């Protein structure tokens, strides 16, 4: 099976503005056979352009941002002094990033969410306010978008293109989350709004000879259908980028049904390497075989590009590069070129490149060590699947503990509903079925048993790993075990509370007599575990993300909520 044509690494947030990290990312891209770097911030374009036109830079032509600044510096200082000089510095910074990438044969894309705009624009154009909210359909927006991208590519002609998400409520203005109730907004179908926005973007991007990539980042099937309808009407050179699963990066979910159904448009598929929804690499989840299956599926449906996301804009100072999930990134890069690359070969490359194996091992010993490591880490997803998911339904808040009973079920059945995409999961969390309750409880017990077994196997790797690598991996598996026990305890407490409150009166199975006693034990364990996590935080010095996930305050909030309900 042929390689993907576009093989891109994506970095977010503060990493996009840190040249040391960009250099590290470019080195990885070049070494691992990738060919594109994506810098992702929701507001990244608005951090680079003013746009000058709205601050007095209205003569033409301008060759760059500094000529526009000649005509606008007084107005900028008057209206937005703290922002005045930042686009100048960021433009030159990105110019240097593009040049460093060019030397390595790597394309650079900017990724954002639209519509986005600087706050001062609402003062300059008060007509954008309608009854206390921003109007999504005011015609000014289409002029603004054309101006913004015209100036961007005048300033950064070396960029390969723009990747955008128009259908998410995470942008500053979108029809998908529009709160304006003016007559024009009520009369505008979502499809028309998407087409106007994307048309306004496409015009200056195409004129500059660059590529527009549109993501179908949505939260439900209805929104996906609306943006799909708009995408179908876009020019054929617009690329459609799809998450590998619908809605978000949930590995228990089916393939995104839009893959292979985008008409004449080229397709890219996106993968999360850091693990926003599968443990952040704190709950280790090496996804080699999942990646293999999904990439094989993508290639069979004529997908030409892949995007590998290494961090998440909602979590500061954390990346796949800092965790064992880095092995998944090595796997994705290798599989993007050859989907049949053996897992042991991928593990061997990771161990060699990161310097984790004892130097005295010969070639045969290194191969055997890689096989052992690949086997252990290849089973980590089995733990996370049984911990952060309940019968494949999302049972975490972006990998953190839920804080109440309603919160847990809202996450699983509303916000991140699996049944929207897999109708067979409609009763996945039923608590009026004693057998299903047992399955939910046993799943968590199995996760704790398995993570203990893997921890023992990691400790046995001391004969092949360097002392530093072995110590690091042993500590990480100890944290992984604590995290898994946390999810076992909260899932048991939540499921049993739901069962006792809603189902026990109707269900006379043997579980009925034992449920309240088991529930009381789990409630006590929640508080005991919270105390243990407090002590662990006081006695250890690990990355801050460990303590975000092992949160005693979340456990106590949940315990208080459950006991209040039972009272």
N, C-alpha and C positions, 0 to 999 in steps of 0.2 A: 504494500500500500504506500503510495507516494507521500512525500513530506508536505506539510502545510506551507503555503507560499509566504504568509505573514506569520511570524512567530515573535510575539511582543511580550515584554516584561512591563508591568505597570507598578508605579510607586505613587504614593499619596502624600498629601498634607505637608508636614514640615520636612519630610524627606525630599519632596520635590524642590524645596528651596535650599537644600544643603548640598553643596557641590561635592563634599566628601562622599556622601551617600550616592549621589548621581554617578560619580566616578566608579564607585564599587559596583553599582548596577550595570554600568556600561561594560565594565570588565567581565562581569558574569555573562552578559548578553553575548559579548564577543567570544568568550571561551566556550560557551555551551551551544553555539550554533544558532542563537536567536538573531533577529535582524531588525528589531524595532524597540524603542523605549517610549512608554506613555507616562506623561506627568499629569497626575489627576488631582485637581482641587475643584470644588464646586464653583469657585469664583476666580479660577486661574486667569481667564482672559481679562476679566475686569480688574485684575491686579496689574496688568501689563498695559492696558490702554486707558485713557481718561474717560471717554474719547474727547480729543481736543476740540472737535467741532462745537461742542456745547460750552466751551470755555473761551471762545473767541478765535480759535484757530480755524478760520473758514476760508482762507485763500488756498488756491490750488496751483500747481501740485506741491505736495510735501514729499521729501525723500525719506524722512524718518521722524521719530518722536521729538528730536531735539529742535528741528525746524518748527514743529507745531508748538513746542514749549516757548520759542521766541515770541509767539503771539499770544500765549495764554498764561504765562507765569503769574502775572498780577491777579488775574481773575481766579486762578487756582488757589493762590495764597489767601485771597479774600474768602472764598467759599469752603475750601477743604485743605487747610494748611498742613494737617498731619499726613494727608495722602499726596501732597503736591509732588514730592520728589521720589516717592516709592516706585511708581511705574517706570521712571527713568532707570533706576538701579536694576529693577527686575527685568526690564527689556534687555539691558546689557548682559545681565546674568544668563538669561535664556539664550541670547546670541552665542555666548561662550559654550553653553551646553550643546547647542546645535552644532557648533564647530567641532567640539570634542567627539561627538557622535559621528559626524561626517567623516572624520579621519579613520574611523573604524568601520565605515560602510553601514552605519545604523541610522534608520529613520527616527525622527522625533515627532510625536503627536502630543497635543494638549487635549485633555479630557475635562469636560465640565458638565454642568446641568443648566439648562436654559428654561425660562428666562432668568437672567441674573443681571443686577445693575448696582451701581454705587448709590448709597442712600441719598446723596445730595441731589440726585436727579429728581426726586419727589418735590424738592423745594423749587428747583428750576422749572418744573412742569407740574404745577399743582392740579392740573386737569386729570392727572393719573389717579388721583384719589376720588373715590365715589362712595359716599356714605360711610366713611371711616375705614375703607379697605381699598387695596390697590386693584384697579380694573385690569383684568387680563386681556381685554379685547380692544383697548384704545389703539387707534391706528398709529400713534406715535411709536409704538414698540417696533413696528416693522422697519421704520426709518432708522431707529436706534440700532437695531441688530445689523442692518446693512452697513451703517457707519462704523460700528465696532469692529466688524471683521475686515472691512476695507483697511482700517488703520492698523489692525493686527498684522496683516500680511505685508503691508508697506514697511512695517518695522521689523518683522521677522520672516523674511522671504524664504529662509532655509527650512522652516517647518514643513513636515510632510502633510499635515492636515489637522482636522478637528474631529473629536469624538464627543457626541453630546447625548444627553438624556432629556427629552422634552416631556415625558409622560409621568414624571415622578413628582410627588408633593414635596420633595426635598429641594426643589429650586425655589427662588424667591417668588416667582409668579408662574403658575401653570393652570391650564384649564382643568387639569385632573384634580386640583385642590383649590379651585377658584371660589372665593367667598363673596365676590361682587355680584349683586343682584340687579344691575342696571338692565334696561331693555335689550341693549346690544349683547350683553353676556348671556342673557336668557335665550336669545335667539340664535346664538352661535353654536353649532354642533362641534363636539370635540375634534372630529376629523378636520373640519375647516380650519380650526385654530392651529392644529399641528402643521397643516399644509402651509399656512401663512408664515408661521415661524420658520419652518425648515426651508421654505422658498426664499425667505429673506436672508437666511444664512447661506444657502447654496449659491446664490448669485455672486457675492464677492469671493467666496471660497473657490468656486469654479473659475472665475475670472483670473484668479491668481494661479491657476493650474494645480490646485491642491485637492485633497480628498476629504469629503464629508462622510463621516461614519455615524450612523444613528442607532442608538441602543433602544431596545424595547423594554427598558427597566420599568416594570409595573408591579402592582400589588394584587391584582385579581384578573380573572379571565375576561371580564367585560372591558377593562382598560386595555388589556392586551389586544383584544379585537379592534378597539378604536384606533390604537396606534398602528396596528397592522394594516388597517384600511388606508391610512394616510401614507404609510411607507410604500404601499403598492403603487401609488400615484407619483412617487418621486422619480427623478431622472435615473436611468439605469446605471449610471456610474456612481451613485450613492451606495455605500456599503451598509449592510444591516448587521449589527452586532447583537448577539443573543447570549444570555447567561446559559450555562450548560443545563440548568434545571429551571423550571418556570418560577416566577416570583423572586426567588433569591437562591443563594448558594447552599441549599440543604441537600446533602448527599443521599438522604433516604427518599428523595422525591424522584419521579420519573424524568426521562429526558424532556427538555423543553419541546413542546409540540410544534413550535414554530420552526425548528431546525429542519431545513430542507423544503420549507414552504414560503419562500420569499420571492418567488418569481424569478426575474432575470438578474436580480441584485446579487453581488458577491456577498458571502456570509463569513462572519467571524463568530467564534464561540469563546466565552469568557469562563475562566476557572479561578477560584479563590485558593491561594496557597497558604495564606496565614491561618485561616480557620475561624473567621468571624462567628460561624455557627457550628463549629466543631472543635472548640476547645482552645483556640489561640496558640496551639503548640504547647500550652501548659498542660492541658489534657491532650496528650500527644496523639496525632492521627496522621499516619503516613498513608497516603491515598493512591499508591502506585497502581493497584489493580482497578480501582474505580476510574482513575484517569485513563488507563488503557482501554477500558470498555467504552467510555464516553468519547474518547478520541476516535476509536474505530467506528463508532456510530456516526460521529460527525463527518468523517471522511466519506462514509458510504452515502451521505446526503450532500455531497459536493461542497462541504465547508472548506474554505481556502485559508482561513486565518485563525489563530488562537491568541488569547490574551491571558496572561498569568499575573494575577493580582497578588502582591506580596505584603500589603498592609491594608489598613482600614482607616478612613478619615475620622471615624468615631472613636479611635483609640490612639492616644498620643504615645510616641516613642516606643513603638513595638512593631516588629516585622518578622516575617518568616525566616529572615537571615539570622535571627537570634535564637531560634528554637530547632529541635529535631525535625520539625516540619520542612526544614530546608531540603531534606531528602526528597520530599514530594516535588519541590521545585526542580531538583536535578532530574527526577523522573519525568516531569512534564516536558522539560527541554529535550530529553532524549527521545521520548515517545512521539514528540511533534515531528521529529525527523524519521523515526522508524518505530511504528507502534508495536512492533514485536520485540523490541529490546528487552532482554531478560532482566528480571528484578535484581538478580545477583550482580549483574554487570553494572546496573545503575548504582547499587549500594557500594560496589567496589570503587567506582568513580568518586562518589561522595566521600568515602572514607579516605581515599588517597588525596583528593584535593583539599580536604579540611585537615589533613595530617593527624587522623585519629588512630591509626594502626601503629603497633610497636614496630620500630625500624628493623629489628632483627628478624622479622618474619620473611621467609622466602616467598616466591611467587605462588607456590602451592598453598602455603600457609595463609597468605593474604586472600586468596580465593576462598579458602575454607572459612576464614573469619568473616568475609563479606556475606557468605551464605548464611552463617549463623545470625549476623546482624539483620540481614534482610528478613529472615524468618521471624525474629522477635518483633521488629518494628512494623513488619507487615501485618501483624495481628492487633496493632493498637487501635485501628478504626473499629474493630469488633467491640472494644471496651467503650469507646466514645458513643458508638451507635446505641449501646444498651444503657448509657448513662444520660446523655443530653437529649435523647429521644425516647418516647414512650410508644411502643408499638409503631415506630417510624414517624410519629407526630412530634413536632418541635416542642420540647419541654424545658426550654431555657430562654433567657432573655439575651440574645446574642452571646451565648455561652455562660452568662451569669445566672445565679440562682433566682427563681421567681420569688416575689416578696409577699404573695398572698394566694389563697386558693383560686379566687377569680382571675388573678393575673396569670396563673399557670394555665388555666383552661382558655383564657382569652388568647394567649400566645399559641396554644396548640390548635384551637378550633376556629378562631376568627382571624387574627392577624396573619398567622402563618399556616392557614388551613391546608392540610394535605388532601382532604376529601374534595376540595375544589378541582384537583388535578387527578385524583385517583378515587373514584366513587366507592371502591371496595373498602376504603378506610373510613367510611361514614360512621361506623360503630367502634372505631379503634380504641376509644377511651371509655367505653361503656362500663359503668359500675353497677348496673342492675343485673349483671351476669357474673356470678361468682367465679366461673372458670376464667373469664377475661381478667378479673381482678387478680387472680392467682398468677396469670401469665405476666401481668404488669409488674407484680412484686418480684417474681422469680427472675425476670429479665435484669432487674437491678442487682439482685444477689449474684447472678452469673457475672455481671460486670466486675463486681468486687473480687470474686474468685479469680477471674481471668487477669485482672491487673496485678494481683498478688503473684500469680504464676509468672507473668512477664517480668515483674520486678526481680524475682529469684533468678530468672534466666539472664537478666542484665548483670546482676552481681557476679554471675559465672563467666562473664566476658572479660574479666580482669586479666586473663592470660593473653588476650590478643589486642586489647585497646591500650593506648598510652595511659599512664596513671591519671593525667589531667582529664582525658576524655572519659575514662571509666568513672572517676569521681563525679564529674558533671552529669553523666547519664544516670548514675545511681541516685543522685539528689533529685533529678528531674522525675524519676519514676516514683520516688517517695512522695513528691508533691502530687503527681498524677494519681497515686493511690488515695491520698487525702481528698482530692477533688472528686474522685469516683465515689468514695464513701459519702461525701456530702450529698451528691445527687441521689444515691440510694436512699439516704435518710429522708430527704425532702420528698422524693417521689412516693415512698411508702407512706409518709405522713399525709400527703395530699390525697392519694388514692383512697386510703383507709378513711380519712375524714369524709370524703365524698361518698364513700360506700355507706358509712354509718349514718350520715345525715339523709341520704336520698334513697338508699336501696335496702338497707338491712331490714326494715319493717316488712318489705315485700318478699324478701329472699330468706328461705329457711334452710339453706345449704349449711354444711358443717362450718363454713367460714364465719357464719353469723355469730356463733358463740365465741369465737376466738378474736374477732375483729377488734373489739374495743380494747381488749388487753394488749394486743399487738400495737394498736394505735397509741395507747398511753405510753408504751415503751418507746415508740419512735418519737413522740413529742418530747419525752425526757432526753432522748439522744440528740435531738436538735439543739437543745440548750447546752448539753454537755459538749457537743461538737463545737458550738460557738465559743465556749470557754477554751477548748483546745486550740482553735484557730487564733484566738487572742494570744495565747501563750506562744504559739508557733511564730506569730508575727513579732512578738517581743524578743524572741531568742534567735531569730534568723536574720539574714541580710541577703535577700534574693531580689530579682527584678520586681518592680512595683506591680507588674501585671499578675504575679502570683497572689498578691494580697487583694487585688481587685476581685479575683475569682474565689479565693478562700475568704469570703466576707462574713465575719461573725454577725455583723449588723443585719445583713439580709436574712440570715438564719433566725435571728431573734424576732425580726419583723414578721416572718412567716409563722413562727411558733405562736406569737401573740395573736395573729389573725386566726389561726386554726383553733386555738383554745377559746377565743371569744365566740366563735361559731358554735363550738361544742357546748359552751356554757349555757 
